[in-house]
Amino acid sequence: MNTNIPHQHFERVIGHFRKLENPLWTWPDPRLSYYVGDRMLAFGGHSGDPPGWQLLIGAMDHETLNTFDEVEWEWDSRTSR
């Protein structure tokens, strides 16, 4: 999860996903959306509190997250367990 990534990084990553359209589900913030990808689920968008682009990605396995190695993350949660 990263709560303040540059817009271009958000767009590059979210391009791997398809937005889930559900206007009745606006929790926890109507400005954020859910996305689905191959063995992944993402949640993110532009939030005003704190201002910035947010992104959270969950994957079925460690290897799936390697899709995003080209993005310069400020953090990395792809540790082995």
C-alpha positions as MATLAB code, in Angstrom:
seq = 'MNTNIPHQHFERVIGHFRKLENPLWTWPDPRLSYYVGDRMLAFGGHSGDPPGWQLLIGAMDHETLNTFDEVEWEWDSRTSR';
ca = [
       0.000    0.000    0.000;
       1.158    3.487   -0.746;
      -0.915    6.555    0.105;
       1.049    9.137   -1.829;
       2.418    7.949   -5.169;
       2.918   10.136   -8.236;
       0.012   10.156  -10.681;
       2.130    8.683  -13.499;
       3.036    5.673  -11.307;
      -0.607    5.163  -10.404;
      -1.615    5.212  -14.087;
       1.195    2.852  -15.098;
       0.208    0.273  -12.482;
      -3.560    0.591  -12.785;
      -3.232   -0.014  -16.536;
      -2.794   -3.712  -15.635;
      -6.294   -3.735  -14.099;
      -9.943   -3.375  -15.103;
     -12.076   -0.976  -13.045;
     -14.980   -2.595  -11.234;
     -18.066   -0.482  -11.775;
     -20.407   -0.483   -8.795;
     -21.952    2.911   -8.051;
     -23.666    1.557   -4.919;
     -20.349    0.648   -3.261;
     -18.604    3.874   -2.279;
     -16.858    2.781    0.899;
     -14.579    4.018    2.334;
     -14.270    6.988   -0.035;
     -16.341    7.626   -3.180;
     -13.244    9.062   -4.907;
     -11.485    5.671   -4.746;
     -12.269    2.617   -6.871;
     -11.749   -1.131   -6.930;
      -9.907   -2.799   -9.810;
      -9.360   -6.425  -10.808;
      -6.391   -7.944  -12.629;
      -4.949  -11.382  -13.297;
      -4.848  -12.946   -9.804;
      -4.896   -9.446   -8.255;
      -7.274   -6.970   -6.657;
      -6.456   -3.270   -6.328;
      -8.030   -0.323   -4.562;
      -7.047    3.246   -5.230;
      -7.473    6.637   -6.795;
      -7.015   10.266   -5.885;
      -7.975   11.164   -2.367;
      -8.206   14.590   -0.871;
      -7.341   13.537    2.682;
      -4.358   13.396    2.609;
      -4.125   14.730   -0.937;
      -2.418   12.333   -3.268;
      -2.771    9.128   -5.255;
      -3.368    6.015   -3.198;
      -2.884    2.401   -4.218;
      -3.283   -0.906   -2.443;
      -2.692   -4.174   -4.316;
      -3.428   -7.691   -3.128;
      -2.269  -10.741   -5.073;
      -2.766  -14.476   -4.886;
       0.980  -15.102   -4.742;
       4.365  -13.407   -4.486;
       5.253  -13.886   -8.162;
       2.186  -12.009   -9.368;
       3.397   -8.773   -7.757;
       6.591   -8.950   -9.835;
       4.461   -7.496  -12.656;
       5.229   -4.073  -11.197;
       9.024   -4.205  -10.958;
       9.334   -1.331  -13.462;
       7.623    1.065  -11.052;
       9.785    2.948   -8.564;
       7.959    2.293   -5.294;
       8.764    4.127   -2.095;
       8.066    0.853   -0.280;
       8.084   -2.823   -0.991;
       5.885   -5.467    0.562;
       6.979   -8.350   -1.641;
       8.942  -10.094    1.074;
       9.166  -13.872    1.341;
       7.442  -15.507    4.267;
];
